[in-house]
Amino acid sequence: MFSHVMLGASDLDQSRQFYDALLGALGCKPGFTDPKNRTFWRHAGSTFAITAPINGEPACHGNGSTTGFAAESPEQADAAHAAGVAAGGVTCEDPPGWRGEGAGRMYLAYLRDPAGNKLCVLHRPPK
């Protein structure tokens, strides 16, 4: 359904360091920056990117928006959350942990990136 996710960032260096840490904990190689100063991470068939807004306005987060990243285990979700916080992110919502019951049970770890974008590192247990 999705080809990629791209978020705006005002401080591209700070955001790249943040996402290199967060996504690195999920097994992703460091991002690469193209000639237009957009940084891309590619992993497991997915593409994530950051860019300065092309209209020249400051980047801002979407109220009610969340970008989710898959984790292979609760431990990997915790490691990614911790790496993100150590790299300038801010934890938000409830602490990382299990939510829901039965088939809808998930392990969620929420945080905000340096630009204020809300992120969730999510692990779904095998069926």
N, C-alpha and C positions, 0 to 999 in steps of 0.2 A: 504494500500500500504506500509506503513512504520511500522516497529516494534518498533523503537526507534531512538533517536538522541543522539550521544555522542560527546562532544567537548573536546579537549585537554586543559589543564590548567597547568601552571608551579607552581603557588602558589595555592594549593588546598584549603587551609584555607580561603584565601581571596576570591576565586571564590565561595566557598560554602556559605560564608556570603552574597555575591552579589546575588547568585541565591535563597537563602532562602528569601531574601528581595523581589526581583523581582517576583518570582513565588508565594510567600506568598500573595502579593497584587492581584494575580490572583486566589486565593483561594486554593493554593496547600500547603500541610503540609510540614514542613522542610524535607530536604533530609536525607537519611540514607547512611552511609558509610559501604561498605562490607570489608571483610578481605584483599582484594587486593587494598584497599585505593581508590576505585572508589565510587563516591557519586551519588545516584539515587533519582529522584523525580518522583512520580507516581501520576497522576491526570486525571480524566475523560477518562480513558482508554489509556492514553499516558504515555510514559516513556522518561525522559530526564536524561542525565548523564554527569558527567565530570570525567576526568582521566588524570593522567600524561601519556605522550606517552610511550608505552611499549618498544620503541626502545632506550629510554634513551636520545633522543634529546630534545631540548627545544620545548614546545608547540608553535604553531604559528597559526594565523588565515588564512583562505582561501580567497584570493583576489577574489572578486566577489560572495562570499558565504554569505547567510543570513539565519539565523534560525528564524522562526516565531512562536510566541506564541499567542493563541487566547484570546481575551478579550470579556467579555459579554456586555460591554458598552464603549463609549468614556471615561467616568469618570474612569472606571477600567483601561483602557489603560494608561491614564494620571497618575493614582496612581502607576501603575507598573513601568512606565518610571521614575517617581520621586523617587520611592524606589530604583531603580537600580542606578540612578545617586547619590543618597545619600549614597549608599553602594559601591562606587568606580567606577561606570560605567561612560561613557562619552557620552553625546548626540552627534548624528551625523545626517547628511542630514538636511532636513527641520525640523522646529519645529513640534511637534505632531499636527496633524490636519487631516481634510478631504481631500481626493484625489479622482480624477475621478468624473464621472457623471453617472447618471442613474443606471442601474443594476450593474455597475462596481464600484460604489462609496464605499469607505472604509475609516476608520479612522486608521491612521498609526502613530506609535511612535517609532522612530529608536534610538538605542544607541549601544555602544560597551561595552562588558564586560571587566573585568580587564586584560584578556589575549588578548584583541583586536578583539575578535569575534564579528561580526556584528549581531545584533538582531533586530527584529521588533515585536512590540506588535500591533496586528491587530484586529479591530472590523469590522465585516460586519453587516450592518443593516438587520433586517428581511425583507424577500421579501414581 
